[in-house]
């Protein structure tokens, strides 16, 4: 899993924002992000990438208070080995629906780029961005817990949903096997929640899951972040995830 992608130093990431080595951005303005990777020993630009879940690069932008989460996919130019995407603009790729309103408010953000250069395995690069303007820290409101289950109700696209997330943790060698199961319910015309049936795979998986801890900006590990995909078989409204946590899941929200 790419949970551990950031722990290698054989590959060096390079970021440019609007063609500069700047970390400052203007919220709401079209902003071009350019990324490439070099071999840390030779300095050579890497140009051969394997597709992961339908894309050569997955990029994530997260605000420091975890109030903003965006997931999008830069475009690759094989001659130069550079990935590029312009955020705060609508793009043609339907999988890039998060680029239209990506970064709209001031504050500190973590920007992560996830790739798999052939011969190296999954690797991740990240930088901190500072967006100008008023910065409002939002308090993280935890969802209600019942036993080992977290329950969240939300509305999207004019429909009402409930998500139940169950978690199990089993101690093992040097860490824990952490397992999750998500079940999605949809409210019907009578106001009852029934298991959602119209779930289609997206980018090669029935469900995608990201966890990130509140203290992700600091600490010796730098970032406490993982991106998981549900296991097969995927049946009905439930999706199952697991990974081996080598004590990188931190206590707290």
Secondary structure per residue as TSV (DSSP state, phi and psi in degrees):
chain	resnum	aa	ss	phi	psi
A	1	X	-	360.0	152.4
A	2	X	G	-80.3	11.2
A	3	X	G	-52.1	-38.5
A	4	X	G	-101.2	12.3
A	5	X	G	-59.1	-31.2
A	6	X	G	-78.5	-4.3
A	7	X	G	-90.1	0.3
A	8	X	-	-98.7	150.4
A	9	X	-	-124.4	20.4
A	10	X	S	-79.8	-11.3
A	11	X	E	-128.4	134.3
A	12	X	E	-111.0	124.8
A	13	X	E	-85.9	148.7
A	14	X	E	-130.3	129.7
A	15	X	E	-119.3	141.5
A	16	X	E	-130.4	135.7
A	17	X	E	-113.4	119.6
A	18	X	T	49.6	44.1
A	19	X	T	67.2	13.0
A	20	X	B	-121.4	159.9
A	21	X	S	-82.5	34.9
A	22	X	-	-87.8	154.6
A	23	X	-	-113.1	6.6
A	24	X	E	-98.4	136.3
A	25	X	E	-135.4	159.0
A	26	X	-	-104.7	120.6
A	27	X	T	-61.2	143.6
A	28	X	T	79.4	-9.7
A	29	X	S	-94.8	141.9
A	30	X	-	-54.6	128.4
A	31	X	E	-134.6	122.3
A	32	X	E	-95.2	124.7
A	33	X	E	-108.6	128.8
A	34	X	E	-122.3	135.2
A	35	X	E	-138.3	138.8
A	36	X	E	-145.4	163.7
A	37	X	E	-124.6	141.4
A	38	X	E	-121.1	155.6
A	39	X	E	-69.6	124.7
A	40	X	T	-63.7	-28.0
A	41	X	T	-79.2	-54.2
A	42	X	T	-90.3	-19.1
A	43	X	-	79.0	0.4
A	44	X	-	-70.9	138.1
A	45	X	B	-71.8	129.9
A	46	X	-	-80.9	134.1
A	47	X	-	-128.7	0.4
A	48	X	-	-117.8	107.8
A	49	X	B	-120.7	147.0
A	50	X	-	-96.1	146.2
A	51	X	-	-72.8	134.8
A	52	X	B	-121.2	123.4
A	53	X	T	49.3	50.5
A	54	X	T	80.9	-3.0
A	55	X	B	-138.2	153.0
A	56	X	S	-80.1	-28.0
A	57	X	E	-140.7	136.5
A	58	X	E	-110.4	132.3
A	59	X	E	-123.2	139.5
A	60	X	E	-129.4	137.5
A	61	X	E	-120.7	125.3
A	62	X	E	-131.5	131.2
A	63	X	E	-77.5	151.8
A	64	X	T	-61.8	-27.2
A	65	X	T	-91.3	8.2
A	66	X	S	66.6	15.9
A	67	X	-	-81.3	-15.6
A	68	X	-	-125.0	130.0
A	69	X	E	-138.1	120.9
A	70	X	E	-130.3	143.0
A	71	X	E	-132.7	121.4
A	72	X	E	-148.8	-179.9
A	73	X	-	-136.8	104.0
A	74	X	-	-62.4	159.5
A	75	X	E	-94.9	148.4
A	76	X	E	-108.2	135.4
A	77	X	E	-110.8	103.9
A	78	X	T	-66.3	-24.7
A	79	X	T	-67.6	-43.8
A	80	X	T	-94.3	-17.0
A	81	X	T	75.8	18.2
A	82	X	E	-105.6	141.4
A	83	X	E	-101.2	144.4
A	84	X	E	-148.1	143.2
A	85	X	E	-152.2	145.1
A	86	X	E	-107.9	118.9
A	87	X	E	-94.1	171.8
A	88	X	S	62.4	31.7
A	89	X	S	-147.7	144.7
A	90	X	-	-71.9	140.9
A	91	X	-	-120.6	160.6
A	92	X	S	-68.9	-33.2
A	93	X	-	-68.5	120.0
A	94	X	G	-62.7	-21.0
A	95	X	G	-78.1	-6.5
A	96	X	G	-105.9	37.7
A	97	X	G	-68.5	-15.4
A	98	X	G	-82.4	-1.8
A	99	X	G	-81.6	-17.2
A	100	X	T	-66.9	-45.5
A	101	X	T	-127.8	68.2
A	102	X	S	-80.8	-51.8
A	103	X	-	-133.0	100.2
A	104	X	-	-117.5	-2.1
A	105	X	S	-141.6	155.8
A	106	X	-	-66.1	163.2
A	107	X	E	134.6	-174.7
A	108	X	E	-98.6	137.5
A	109	X	E	-132.0	153.7
A	110	X	E	-107.2	127.2
A	111	X	E	-113.1	123.9
A	112	X	E	-123.3	139.8
A	113	X	E	-122.2	127.3
A	114	X	E	-118.5	121.8
A	115	X	E	-139.8	169.3
A	116	X	E	-130.9	87.5
A	117	X	E	-67.1	134.3
A	118	X	T	-61.1	130.1
A	119	X	T	92.4	-8.6
A	120	X	T	-113.1	-33.5
A	121	X	E	96.0	-178.0
A	122	X	E	-67.8	134.2
A	123	X	E	-136.1	153.4
A	124	X	E	-133.9	138.3
A	125	X	E	-122.2	151.4
A	126	X	E	-148.5	153.5
A	127	X	E	-138.8	161.2
A	128	X	E	-97.8	133.8
A	129	X	E	-111.9	145.9
A	130	X	E	-118.2	116.9
A	131	X	E	-95.3	129.8
A	132	X	-	-61.0	159.5
A	133	X	S	105.3	-178.1
A	134	X	-	-59.7	129.9
A	135	X	-	-117.0	111.2
A	136	X	-	-105.1	116.6
A	137	X	-	-79.6	125.2
A	138	X	-	-96.7	138.9
A	139	X	-	-73.8	138.5
A	140	X	-	-81.1	115.8
A	141	X	-	-95.1	118.3
A	142	X	-	-76.8	143.1
A	143	X	-	-76.3	152.5
A	144	X	-	-61.7	143.8
A	145	X	E	-114.7	134.6
A	146	X	E	-127.2	106.6
A	147	X	T	64.7	-122.3
A	148	X	T	-98.4	18.5
A	149	X	E	-120.2	132.1
A	150	X	E	-104.3	136.5
A	151	X	E	-122.1	129.2
A	152	X	E	-131.1	131.0
A	153	X	E	-108.2	137.9
A	154	X	E	-155.7	162.3
A	155	X	E	-120.2	141.5
A	156	X	E	-153.4	140.5
A	157	X	T	52.1	37.3
A	158	X	T	75.8	12.5
A	159	X	E	-124.2	155.4
A	160	X	E	-106.8	133.7
A	161	X	E	-129.3	160.0
A	162	X	E	-132.7	133.4
A	163	X	E	-117.8	128.2
A	164	X	E	-109.4	130.3
A	165	X	E	-122.2	113.3
A	166	X	E	-99.2	146.8
A	167	X	E	-135.2	137.6
A	168	X	E	-129.8	145.6
A	169	X	E	-135.3	127.0
A	170	X	E	-122.5	122.5
A	171	X	E	-65.0	138.4
A	172	X	E	-145.6	-161.7
A	173	X	T	-65.0	119.8
A	174	X	T	62.2	5.1
A	175	X	E	-174.3	-146.8
A	176	X	E	-136.6	145.7
A	177	X	E	-87.8	115.7
A	178	X	E	-105.9	127.8
A	179	X	E	-125.6	140.1
A	180	X	E	-127.2	149.1
A	181	X	E	-133.4	125.6
A	182	X	E	-105.8	139.3
A	183	X	E	-129.7	127.2
A	184	X	E	-105.1	130.4
A	185	X	E	-118.0	147.5
A	186	X	E	-121.5	139.5
A	187	X	E	-80.4	131.6
A	188	X	-	-92.4	-177.3
A	189	X	T	-62.6	-25.3
A	190	X	T	-85.5	0.2
A	191	X	S	84.7	12.8
A	192	X	-	-96.8	144.8
A	193	X	E	-87.6	121.7
A	194	X	E	-120.4	151.2
A	195	X	E	-54.2	130.9
A	196	X	-	-70.5	133.4
A	197	X	-	-107.1	-25.2
A	198	X	-	-93.2	64.0
A	199	X	-	-106.7	120.4
A	200	X	-	-110.6	146.9
A	201	X	-	-60.5	144.1
A	202	X	B	-130.2	131.2
A	203	X	T	48.8	47.0
A	204	X	T	80.9	3.8
A	205	X	B	-141.2	149.2
A	206	X	S	-68.5	-31.0
A	207	X	-	-151.6	146.9
A	208	X	E	-117.6	142.6
A	209	X	E	-136.7	135.1
A	210	X	E	-124.1	131.9
A	211	X	E	-117.4	144.7
A	212	X	E	-148.7	137.7
A	213	X	-	-96.5	155.0
A	214	X	T	-57.6	-35.9
A	215	X	T	-86.6	30.6
A	216	X	T	-68.0	-17.4
A	217	X	T	-79.9	-19.6
A	218	X	S	-128.5	-164.0
A	219	X	S	87.8	160.0
A	220	X	T	-63.0	-31.6
A	221	X	T	-80.7	-13.7
A	222	X	-	80.3	-54.6
A	223	X	-	-142.8	138.6
A	224	X	-	-116.3	93.1
A	225	X	E	-149.8	138.0
A	226	X	E	-146.0	147.3
A	227	X	E	-122.8	118.2
A	228	X	E	-120.4	154.7
A	229	X	E	-121.0	146.5
A	230	X	-	-68.7	152.0
A	231	X	-	-83.7	162.1
A	232	X	S	-101.0	145.8
A	233	X	S	-76.7	150.8
A	234	X	-	-110.5	118.0
A	235	X	B	-123.3	131.8
A	236	X	T	59.6	-135.2
A	237	X	T	-95.1	0.2
A	238	X	E	-108.6	142.6
A	239	X	E	-131.6	141.9
A	240	X	E	-116.6	132.7
A	241	X	E	-127.4	146.0
A	242	X	E	-151.2	155.9
A	243	X	E	-157.7	159.7
A	244	X	E	-93.7	112.9
A	245	X	E	-93.6	111.9
A	246	X	-	-87.8	53.3
A	247	X	S	61.0	34.9
A	248	X	-	-102.3	-8.1
A	249	X	S	-76.6	118.6
A	250	X	-	-91.1	154.1
A	251	X	S	-66.5	151.5
A	252	X	-	107.3	-171.6
A	253	X	-	-64.6	360.0
